[in-house]
């Protein structure tokens, strides 16, 4: 299954509190063009703080799951990555204070 690409990679999931803070970030773009999406995708994929990046339909354009070591670390990341990007109209940050469920397992009904 690894050789065929069905299994893309294997990961270790650290226990709660071991890996710092998790922040859910919603992003609204100023402009929606292919170039803007491509540049943001490339930037988010290259950023070690970004664990997950979803381009969404509706009011919000992007949802990010970001890992940081502290609120100060998040502030520096957000200033550098989001406030410094002219394509970002606004963003909201939600600090996770506990984890009720976190899994990468998909239900069998999804394929």
N, CA, C and O atoms as a GROMACS GRO file, in nm:
protein
  444
    1UNK      N    1   0.082  -0.119   0.000
    1UNK     CA    2   0.000   0.000   0.000
    1UNK      C    3   0.087   0.126   0.000
    1UNK      O    4   0.051   0.227  -0.061
    2UNK      N    5   0.202   0.120   0.068
    2UNK     CA    6   0.292   0.236   0.063
    2UNK      C    7   0.344   0.257  -0.079
    2UNK      O    8   0.346   0.370  -0.128
    3UNK      N    9   0.385   0.150  -0.143
    3UNK     CA   10   0.441   0.159  -0.278
    3UNK      C   11   0.340   0.212  -0.378
    3UNK      O   12   0.377   0.283  -0.472
    4UNK      N   13   0.213   0.179  -0.360
    4UNK     CA   14   0.110   0.224  -0.455
    4UNK      C   15   0.060   0.365  -0.425
    4UNK      O   16  -0.012   0.423  -0.506
    5UNK      N   17   0.097   0.421  -0.310
    5UNK     CA   18   0.054   0.556  -0.275
    5UNK      C   19  -0.072   0.563  -0.193
    5UNK      O   20  -0.116   0.673  -0.157
    6UNK      N   21  -0.133   0.448  -0.163
    6UNK     CA   22  -0.254   0.448  -0.079
    6UNK      C   23  -0.219   0.502   0.060
    6UNK      O   24  -0.294   0.583   0.116
    7UNK      N   25  -0.106   0.458   0.115
    7UNK     CA   26  -0.055   0.515   0.240
    7UNK      C   27   0.047   0.620   0.201
    7UNK      O   28   0.154   0.588   0.149
    8UNK      N   29   0.014   0.746   0.226
    8UNK     CA   30   0.102   0.857   0.187
    8UNK      C   31   0.217   0.875   0.285
    8UNK      O   32   0.330   0.899   0.244
    9UNK      N   33   0.188   0.862   0.414
    9UNK     CA   34   0.292   0.876   0.516
    9UNK      C   35   0.237   0.827   0.649
    9UNK      O   36   0.116   0.816   0.667
   10UNK      N   37   0.326   0.799   0.742
   10UNK     CA   38   0.289   0.760   0.877
   10UNK      C   39   0.343   0.866   0.971
   10UNK      O   40   0.453   0.918   0.950
   11UNK      N   41   0.266   0.898   1.075
   11UNK     CA   42   0.306   1.004   1.167
   11UNK      C   43   0.286   0.958   1.312
   11UNK      O   44   0.212   0.864   1.339
   12UNK      N   45   0.353   1.027   1.402
   12UNK     CA   46   0.330   1.009   1.545
   12UNK      C   47   0.252   1.130   1.593
   12UNK      O   48   0.286   1.243   1.559
   13UNK      N   49   0.148   1.107   1.671
   13UNK     CA   50   0.068   1.216   1.726
   13UNK      C   51   0.106   1.233   1.872
   13UNK      O   52   0.091   1.141   1.952
   14UNK      N   53   0.157   1.351   1.905
   14UNK     CA   54   0.204   1.379   2.040
   14UNK      C   55   0.087   1.402   2.134
   14UNK      O   56  -0.021   1.445   2.092
   15UNK      N   57   0.108   1.374   2.261
   15UNK     CA   58   0.005   1.394   2.362
   15UNK      C   59  -0.026   1.541   2.382
   15UNK      O   60   0.055   1.628   2.352
   16UNK      N   61  -0.146   1.567   2.434
   16UNK     CA   62  -0.190   1.705   2.457
   16UNK      C   63  -0.093   1.777   2.550
   16UNK      O   64  -0.050   1.723   2.651
   17UNK      N   65  -0.060   1.899   2.514
   17UNK     CA   66   0.028   1.981   2.595
   17UNK      C   67   0.175   1.964   2.565
   17UNK      O   68   0.256   2.049   2.602
   18UNK      N   69   0.212   1.856   2.498
   18UNK     CA   70   0.352   1.830   2.466
   18UNK      C   71   0.400   1.922   2.354
   18UNK      O   72   0.514   1.969   2.356
   19UNK      N   73   0.314   1.947   2.259
   19UNK     CA   74   0.355   2.018   2.138
   19UNK      C   75   0.320   2.166   2.139
   19UNK      O   76   0.312   2.226   2.032
   20UNK      N   77   0.300   2.226   2.253
   20UNK     CA   78   0.268   2.369   2.256
   20UNK      C   79   0.120   2.394   2.234
   20UNK      O   80   0.035   2.317   2.279
   21UNK      N   81   0.090   2.503   2.164
   21UNK     CA   82  -0.048   2.546   2.143
   21UNK      C   83  -0.096   2.515   2.002
   21UNK      O   84  -0.018   2.518   1.906
   22UNK      N   85  -0.223   2.485   1.991
   22UNK     CA   86  -0.287   2.468   1.862
   22UNK      C   87  -0.382   2.585   1.840
   22UNK      O   88  -0.461   2.619   1.928
   23UNK      N   89  -0.372   2.648   1.724
   23UNK     CA   90  -0.456   2.762   1.691
   23UNK      C   91  -0.531   2.733   1.562
   23UNK      O   92  -0.471   2.694   1.462
   24UNK      N   93  -0.662   2.752   1.566
   24UNK     CA   94  -0.744   2.742   1.446
   24UNK      C   95  -0.756   2.884   1.392
   24UNK      O   96  -0.800   2.975   1.464
   25UNK      N   97  -0.718   2.903   1.267
   25UNK     CA   98  -0.716   3.037   1.209
   25UNK      C   99  -0.806   3.038   1.085
   25UNK      O  100  -0.789   2.956   0.995
   26UNK      N  101  -0.900   3.131   1.081
   26UNK     CA  102  -0.983   3.149   0.962
   26UNK      C  103  -0.935   3.273   0.889
   26UNK      O  104  -0.902   3.375   0.950
   27UNK      N  105  -0.931   3.263   0.757
   27UNK     CA  106  -0.875   3.371   0.675
   27UNK      C  107  -0.976   3.411   0.568
   27UNK      O  108  -1.034   3.326   0.500
   28UNK      N  109  -0.994   3.541   0.553
   28UNK     CA  110  -1.076   3.597   0.446
   28UNK      C  111  -0.981   3.675   0.355
   28UNK      O  112  -0.905   3.761   0.401
   29UNK      N  113  -0.987   3.646   0.227
   29UNK     CA  114  -0.897   3.710   0.131
   29UNK      C  115  -0.956   3.839   0.077
   29UNK      O  116  -1.078   3.856   0.071
   30UNK      N  117  -0.869   3.929   0.038
   30UNK     CA  118  -0.910   4.054  -0.025
   30UNK      C  119  -0.945   4.031  -0.171
   30UNK      O  120  -1.041   4.088  -0.223
   31UNK      N  121  -0.866   3.947  -0.236
   31UNK     CA  122  -0.888   3.913  -0.377
   31UNK      C  123  -0.886   3.762  -0.391
   31UNK      O  124  -0.807   3.693  -0.326
   32UNK      N  125  -0.972   3.711  -0.477
   32UNK     CA  126  -0.974   3.567  -0.502
   32UNK      C  127  -0.937   3.543  -0.647
   32UNK      O  128  -1.021   3.546  -0.737
   33UNK      N  129  -0.808   3.518  -0.668
   33UNK     CA  130  -0.760   3.485  -0.801
   33UNK      C  131  -0.676   3.359  -0.791
   33UNK      O  132  -0.633   3.320  -0.683
   34UNK      N  133  -0.654   3.295  -0.903
   34UNK     CA  134  -0.572   3.175  -0.905
   34UNK      C  135  -0.432   3.204  -0.854
   34UNK      O  136  -0.376   3.124  -0.778
   35UNK      N  137  -0.374   3.317  -0.892
   35UNK     CA  138  -0.240   3.352  -0.847
   35UNK      C  139  -0.234   3.369  -0.695
   35UNK      O  140  -0.139   3.324  -0.631
   36UNK      N  141  -0.335   3.433  -0.638
   36UNK     CA  142  -0.340   3.452  -0.493
   36UNK      C  143  -0.351   3.317  -0.423
   36UNK      O  144  -0.278   3.291  -0.328
   37UNK      N  145  -0.442   3.232  -0.471
   37UNK     CA  146  -0.458   3.099  -0.411
   37UNK      C  147  -0.331   3.017  -0.423
   37UNK      O  148  -0.290   2.953  -0.326
   38UNK      N  149  -0.268   3.020  -0.540
   38UNK     CA  150  -0.146   2.943  -0.560
   38UNK      C  151  -0.035   2.990  -0.467
   38UNK      O  152   0.035   2.908  -0.407
   39UNK      N  153  -0.018   3.121  -0.455
   39UNK     CA  154   0.087   3.176  -0.369
   39UNK      C  155   0.062   3.140  -0.222
   39UNK      O  156   0.155   3.104  -0.150
   40UNK      N  157  -0.064   3.151  -0.178
   40UNK     CA  158  -0.096   3.116  -0.039
   40UNK      C  159  -0.079   2.967  -0.014
   40UNK      O  160  -0.026   2.928   0.090
   41UNK      N  161  -0.123   2.885  -0.107
   41UNK     CA  162  -0.106   2.740  -0.092
   41UNK      C  163   0.042   2.706  -0.077
   41UNK      O  164   0.081   2.631   0.013
   42UNK      N  165   0.124   2.761  -0.166
   42UNK     CA  166   0.267   2.732  -0.161
   42UNK      C  167   0.328   2.780  -0.029
   42UNK      O  168   0.410   2.711   0.031
   43UNK      N  169   0.287   2.898   0.016
   43UNK     CA  170   0.338   2.954   0.140
   43UNK      C  171   0.298   2.868   0.260
   43UNK      O  172   0.382   2.840   0.347
   44UNK      N  173   0.172   2.827   0.266
   44UNK     CA  174   0.124   2.747   0.378
   44UNK      C  175   0.187   2.607   0.378
   44UNK      O  176   0.219   2.553   0.484
   45UNK      N  177   0.204   2.549   0.260
   45UNK     CA  178   0.265   2.416   0.251
   45UNK      C  179   0.411   2.418   0.295
   45UNK      O  180   0.461   2.318   0.347
   46UNK      N  181   0.479   2.528   0.275
   46UNK     CA  182   0.620   2.540   0.312
   46UNK      C  183   0.640   2.580   0.457
   46UNK      O  184   0.753   2.576   0.507
   47UNK      N  185   0.535   2.619   0.526
   47UNK     CA  186   0.545   2.671   0.662
   47UNK      C  187   0.531   2.558   0.764
   47UNK      O  188   0.427   2.493   0.770
   48UNK      N  189   0.635   2.535   0.844
   48UNK     CA  190   0.633   2.427   0.943
   48UNK      C  191   0.528   2.447   1.052
   48UNK      O  192   0.486   2.349   1.114
   49UNK      N  193   0.486   2.570   1.078
   49UNK     CA  194   0.384   2.595   1.180
   49UNK      C  195   0.245   2.551   1.134
   49UNK      O  196   0.159   2.521   1.217
   50UNK      N  197   0.222   2.547   1.004
   50UNK     CA  198   0.091   2.512   0.950
   50UNK      C  199   0.080   2.360   0.940
   50UNK      O  200   0.147   2.296   0.860
   51UNK      N  201  -0.008   2.303   1.024
   51UNK     CA  202  -0.030   2.159   1.024
   51UNK      C  203  -0.131   2.117   0.919
   51UNK      O  204  -0.116   2.013   0.856
   52UNK      N  205  -0.233   2.200   0.901
   52UNK     CA  206  -0.338   2.171   0.804
   52UNK      C  207  -0.381   2.302   0.739
   52UNK      O  208  -0.383   2.407   0.803
   53UNK      N  209  -0.417   2.293   0.610
   53UNK     CA  210  -0.462   2.411   0.536
   53UNK      C  211  -0.577   2.369   0.446
   53UNK      O  212  -0.561   2.282   0.361
   54UNK      N  213  -0.692   2.430   0.466
   54UNK     CA  214  -0.811   2.398   0.389
   54UNK      C  215  -0.860   2.522   0.317
   54UNK      O  216  -0.882   2.626   0.380
   55UNK      N  217  -0.878   2.513   0.185
   55UNK     CA  218  -0.944   2.619   0.109
   55UNK      C  219  -1.091   2.584   0.110
   55UNK      O  220  -1.129   2.472   0.075
   56UNK      N  221  -1.176   2.678   0.151
   56UNK     CA  222  -1.317   2.648   0.174
   56UNK      C  223  -1.408   2.734   0.088
   56UNK      O  224  -1.370   2.841   0.041
   57UNK      N  225  -1.530   2.685   0.070
   57UNK     CA  226  -1.633   2.760  -0.001
   57UNK      C  227  -1.717   2.833   0.103
   57UNK      O  228  -1.736   2.784   0.214
   58UNK      N  229  -1.767   2.949   0.067
   58UNK     CA  230  -1.851   3.024   0.160
   58UNK      C  231  -1.785   3.152   0.205
   58UNK      O  232  -1.702   3.208   0.134
   59UNK      N  233  -1.822   3.199   0.323
   59UNK     CA  234  -1.776   3.327   0.374
   59UNK      C  235  -1.625   3.330   0.399
   59UNK      O  236  -1.561   3.432   0.375
   60UNK      N  237  -1.570   3.220   0.446
   60UNK     CA  238  -1.427   3.212   0.474
   60UNK      C  239  -1.356   3.147   0.356
   60UNK      O  240  -1.412   3.059   0.290
   61UNK      N  241  -1.233   3.189   0.331
   61UNK     CA  242  -1.158   3.135   0.219
   61UNK      C  243  -1.062   3.025   0.260
   61UNK      O  244  -1.041   2.930   0.184
   62UNK      N  245  -1.004   3.037   0.379
   62UNK     CA  246  -0.904   2.941   0.424
   62UNK      C  247  -0.923   2.913   0.572
   62UNK      O  248  -0.954   3.004   0.650
   63UNK      N  249  -0.905   2.788   0.610
   63UNK     CA  250  -0.901   2.749   0.751
   63UNK      C  251  -0.766   2.681   0.773
   63UNK      O  252  -0.730   2.588   0.701
   64UNK      N  253  -0.693   2.728   0.873
   64UNK     CA  254  -0.562   2.675   0.905
   64UNK      C  255  -0.561   2.615   1.045
   64UNK      O  256  -0.629   2.664   1.134
   65UNK      N  257  -0.485   2.509   1.062
   65UNK     CA  258  -0.453   2.458   1.195
   65UNK      C  259  -0.304   2.485   1.212
   65UNK      O  260  -0.220   2.434   1.137
   66UNK      N  261  -0.271   2.566   1.313
   66UNK     CA  262  -0.135   2.616   1.331
   66UNK      C  263  -0.082   2.571   1.466
   66UNK      O  264  -0.154   2.577   1.566
   67UNK      N  265   0.042   2.525   1.471
   67UNK     CA  266   0.107   2.485   1.595
   67UNK      C  267   0.214   2.588   1.631
   67UNK      O  268   0.299   2.622   1.548
   68UNK      N  269   0.209   2.636   1.754
   68UNK     CA  270   0.307   2.733   1.802
   68UNK      C  271   0.348   2.697   1.944
   68UNK      O  272   0.281   2.617   2.010
   69UNK      N  273   0.458   2.754   1.991
   69UNK     CA  274   0.506   2.723   2.124
   69UNK      C  275   0.443   2.811   2.232
   69UNK      O  276   0.440   2.773   2.349
   70UNK      N  277   0.394   2.931   2.193
   70UNK     CA  278   0.340   3.024   2.291
   70UNK      C  279   0.255   3.129   2.220
   70UNK      O  280   0.260   3.140   2.098
   71UNK      N  281   0.177   3.206   2.296
   71UNK     CA  282   0.103   3.316   2.234
   71UNK      C  283   0.196   3.416   2.164
   71UNK      O  284   0.161   3.471   2.059
   72UNK      N  285   0.312   3.440   2.220
   72UNK     CA  286   0.408   3.531   2.158
   72UNK      C  287   0.459   3.474   2.026
   72UNK      O  288   0.479   3.548   1.929
   73UNK      N  289   0.480   3.344   2.022
   73UNK     CA  290   0.524   3.278   1.899
   73UNK      C  291   0.414   3.291   1.792
   73UNK      O  292   0.443   3.315   1.675
   74UNK      N  293   0.288   3.276   1.834
   74UNK     CA  294   0.178   3.292   1.739
   74UNK      C  295   0.171   3.435   1.687
   74UNK      O  296   0.151   3.457   1.568
   75UNK      N  297   0.186   3.532   1.775
   75UNK     CA  298   0.182   3.673   1.735
   75UNK      C  299   0.288   3.700   1.629
   75UNK      O  300   0.259   3.763   1.528
   76UNK      N  301   0.408   3.652   1.652
   76UNK     CA  302   0.517   3.673   1.554
   76UNK      C  303   0.484   3.604   1.422
   76UNK      O  304   0.507   3.660   1.315
   77UNK      N  305   0.430   3.482   1.429
   77UNK     CA  306   0.394   3.409   1.307
   77UNK      C  307   0.284   3.483   1.232
   77UNK      O  308   0.294   3.501   1.110
   78UNK      N  309   0.180   3.525   1.303
   78UNK     CA  310   0.067   3.592   1.238
   78UNK      C  311   0.109   3.724   1.175
   78UNK      O  312   0.066   3.758   1.065
   79UNK      N  313   0.193   3.799   1.244
   79UNK     CA  314   0.242   3.925   1.187
   79UNK      C  315   0.321   3.900   1.059
   79UNK      O  316   0.303   3.969   0.959
   80UNK      N  317   0.407   3.802   1.063
   80UNK     CA  318   0.492   3.770   0.949
   80UNK      C  319   0.412   3.710   0.832
   80UNK      O  320   0.432   3.747   0.717
   81UNK      N  321   0.322   3.619   0.864
   81UNK     CA  322   0.256   3.539   0.762
   81UNK      C  323   0.125   3.599   0.712
   81UNK      O  324   0.098   3.594   0.592
   82UNK      N  325   0.045   3.654   0.800
   82UNK     CA  326  -0.088   3.701   0.762
   82UNK      C  327  -0.095   3.853   0.752
   82UNK      O  328  -0.140   3.906   0.650
   83UNK      N  329  -0.052   3.923   0.855
   83UNK     CA  330  -0.056   4.070   0.849
   83UNK      C  331   0.036   4.123   0.740
   83UNK      O  332   0.009   4.229   0.682
   84UNK      N  333   0.142   4.051   0.712
   84UNK     CA  334   0.235   4.094   0.608
   84UNK      C  335   0.193   4.058   0.467
   84UNK      O  336   0.265   4.087   0.372
   85UNK      N  337   0.078   3.993   0.453
   85UNK     CA  338   0.032   3.949   0.321
   85UNK      C  339  -0.080   4.043   0.272
   85UNK      O  340  -0.187   4.048   0.332
   86UNK      N  341  -0.056   4.116   0.162
   86UNK     CA  342  -0.157   4.212   0.114
   86UNK      C  343  -0.285   4.146   0.063
   86UNK      O  344  -0.386   4.214   0.046
   87UNK      N  345  -0.284   4.016   0.038
   87UNK     CA  346  -0.403   3.946  -0.009
   87UNK      C  347  -0.499   3.909   0.103
   87UNK      O  348  -0.614   3.873   0.077
   88UNK      N  349  -0.453   3.916   0.228
   88UNK     CA  350  -0.535   3.879   0.343
   88UNK      C  351  -0.614   4.001   0.389
   88UNK      O  352  -0.556   4.100   0.432
   89UNK      N  353  -0.748   3.992   0.380
   89UNK     CA  354  -0.836   4.101   0.426
   89UNK      C  355  -0.845   4.101   0.577
   89UNK      O  356  -0.830   4.204   0.642
   90UNK      N  357  -0.872   3.981   0.633
   90UNK     CA  358  -0.882   3.969   0.778
   90UNK      C  359  -0.866   3.824   0.817
   90UNK      O  360  -0.880   3.733   0.734
   91UNK      N  361  -0.836   3.802   0.943
   91UNK     CA  362  -0.827   3.666   0.995
   91UNK      C  363  -0.869   3.666   1.141
   91UNK      O  364  -0.861   3.767   1.210
   92UNK      N  365  -0.914   3.550   1.186
   92UNK     CA  366  -0.952   3.530   1.326
   92UNK      C  367  -0.875   3.411   1.379
   92UNK      O  368  -0.848   3.315   1.307
   93UNK      N  369  -0.840   3.419   1.506
   93UNK     CA  370  -0.760   3.315   1.570
   93UNK      C  371  -0.836   3.257   1.688
   93UNK      O  372  -0.892   3.330   1.770
   94UNK      N  373  -0.837   3.125   1.696
   94UNK     CA  374  -0.905   3.054   1.803
   94UNK      C  375  -0.806   2.960   1.869
   94UNK      O  376  -0.766   2.860   1.809
   95UNK      N  377  -0.765   2.990   1.991
   95UNK     CA  378  -0.670   2.906   2.064
   95UNK      C  379  -0.745   2.787   2.124
   95UNK      O  380  -0.843   2.806   2.196
   96UNK      N  381  -0.698   2.667   2.094
   96UNK     CA  382  -0.760   2.547   2.151
   96UNK      C  383  -0.710   2.530   2.294
   96UNK      O  384  -0.589   2.519   2.315
   97UNK      N  385  -0.799   2.526   2.391
   97UNK     CA  386  -0.758   2.510   2.530
   97UNK      C  387  -0.764   2.365   2.575
   97UNK      O  388  -0.708   2.330   2.680
   98UNK      N  389  -0.830   2.280   2.497
   98UNK     CA  390  -0.824   2.136   2.522
   98UNK      C  391  -0.866   2.064   2.394
   98UNK      O  392  -0.926   2.123   2.304
   99UNK      N  393  -0.834   1.938   2.389
   99UNK     CA  394  -0.868   1.857   2.272
   99UNK      C  395  -0.966   1.748   2.315
   99UNK      O  396  -0.932   1.661   2.395
  100UNK      N  397  -1.087   1.753   2.262
  100UNK     CA  398  -1.186   1.651   2.292
  100UNK      C  399  -1.168   1.530   2.200
  100UNK      O  400  -1.190   1.416   2.241
  101UNK      N  401  -1.128   1.557   2.074
  101UNK     CA  402  -1.106   1.449   1.979
  101UNK      C  403  -1.012   1.498   1.871
  101UNK      O  404  -1.025   1.610   1.820
  102UNK      N  405  -0.918   1.414   1.836
  102UNK     CA  406  -0.827   1.443   1.726
  102UNK      C  407  -0.790   1.311   1.662
  102UNK      O  408  -0.731   1.224   1.727
  103UNK      N  409  -0.825   1.296   1.537
  103UNK     CA  410  -0.796   1.171   1.468
  103UNK      C  411  -0.764   1.199   1.322
  103UNK      O  412  -0.802   1.302   1.267
  104UNK      N  413  -0.696   1.108   1.260
  104UNK     CA  414  -0.673   1.115   1.117
  104UNK      C  415  -0.745   1.001   1.046
  104UNK      O  416  -0.740   0.989   0.924
  105UNK      N  417  -0.812   0.916   1.124
  105UNK     CA  418  -0.884   0.801   1.068
  105UNK      C  419  -1.015   0.846   1.006
  105UNK      O  420  -1.096   0.913   1.070
  106UNK      N  421  -1.035   0.809   0.881
  106UNK     CA  422  -1.159   0.840   0.812
  106UNK      C  423  -1.257   0.723   0.827
  106UNK      O  424  -1.216   0.608   0.834
  107UNK      N  425  -1.387   0.753   0.832
  107UNK     CA  426  -1.485   0.645   0.838
  107UNK      C  427  -1.481   0.561   0.711
  107UNK      O  428  -1.450   0.613   0.604
  108UNK      N  429  -1.511   0.435   0.723
  108UNK     CA  430  -1.505   0.347   0.607
  108UNK      C  431  -1.601   0.390   0.498
  108UNK      O  432  -1.580   0.355   0.382
  109UNK      N  433  -1.707   0.464   0.532
  109UNK     CA  434  -1.803   0.509   0.432
  109UNK      C  435  -1.746   0.617   0.341
  109UNK      O  436  -1.809   0.652   0.241
  110UNK      N  437  -1.628   0.672   0.374
  110UNK     CA  438  -1.566   0.777   0.292
  110UNK      C  439  -1.477   0.720   0.182
  110UNK      O  440  -1.409   0.796   0.113
  111UNK      N  441  -1.475   0.592   0.166
  111UNK     CA  442  -1.394   0.538   0.058
  111UNK      C  443  -1.313   0.425   0.103
  111UNK      O  444  -1.239   0.368   0.023
   0.00000   0.00000   0.00000
